[in-house]
C-alpha cells in the first residue's frame, strides 16, 4: 500500500489530486465527491488537498479548468456595489458576467461545461449540484428578503436569467442577443435581476 503524504514534487501532487478529483466528481457528482475520497484516490493526506486548493469549490474549478471561483465573483460584486450605491447589484451582476464570458480564458471552459451538461446526464447532475452550492446559496443569502422561504426561488430565477443569457448569446448565437452590445444587455436584464433579488414577484 502506498503511504499517504506528499508526493515527490508539488506538480506531481497537484496533478494526482486533479486526476482523482475529476474521477470523483464524474462518478459521484459535486455533492457526493469528498475531499477525503479525492485525497485517497491521489494517495495523499486530505490536509494536502486543502493546502493546495482550499475548498471543494476551488478544487472543482481547478479540475474543470474554470479560471474563476463563482462565490468569489459574487462577493466581489457585493463589495463593489456597497462602494458604488448608484450601481444596483442586478446590473453589476449582469455586467460582471458578460465581462467574464467575453474573456476567452473564461468562456471556453464555461461553455464546455454547458455543452457537456446538455449531452450527459452525469454532467448535468454535477453542474446542477455545483451551481446550487457555489452560486445559488450565496445569491440566496443576499436577497434581503423578508420571507426567507422564497430566497432559494429568487436565486433560481436569477440563475435561469443569467444562464439563459449565456446559452442564447454564446452557445446558440441567437440573433439580436448575440449581436447586442454589453451596455444594452445590462440595461435590459439588470432590472430583472434586481426584481428577482428584492422586488415583488407577484
C-alpha positions, 0 to 999 in steps of 0.5 A: 500500500502506498503511504499517504503524504506528499508526493515527490514534487508539488506538480506531481501532487497537484496533478494526482489530486486533479486526476482523482478529483475529476474521477470523483466528481464524474462518478459521484457528482459535486455533492457526493465527491469528498475531499477525503475520497479525492485525497485517497484516490491521489494517495495523499493526506486530505490536509494536502488537498486543502493546502493546495486548493482550499475548498471543494469549490476551488478544487472543482474549478481547478479540475474543470479548468474554470479560471474563476471561483463563482462565490468569489465573483459574487462577493466581489460584486457585493463589495463593489456595489456597497462602494458604488450605491448608484450601481444596483447589484442586478446590473453589476451582476449582469455586467460582471458576467458578460465581462467574464464570458467575453474573456476567452480564458473564461468562456471556453471552459464555461461553455464546455461545461454547458455543452457537456451538461446538455449531452450527459446526464452525469454532467448535468447532475454535477453542474446542477449540484455545483451551481446550487452550492457555489452560486445559488446559496450565496445569491440566496443569502443576499436577497434581503428578503423578508420571507426567507422561504422564497430566497432559494426561488429568487436565486433560481430565477436569477440563475435561469436569467443569467444562464439563459443569457449565456446559452442564447448569446454564446452557445446558440448565437441567437440573433439580436442577443448575440449581436447586442452590445454589453451596455444594452444587455445590462440595461435590459436584464439588470432590472430583472435581476434586481426584481428577482433579488428584492422586488415583488414577484407577484 
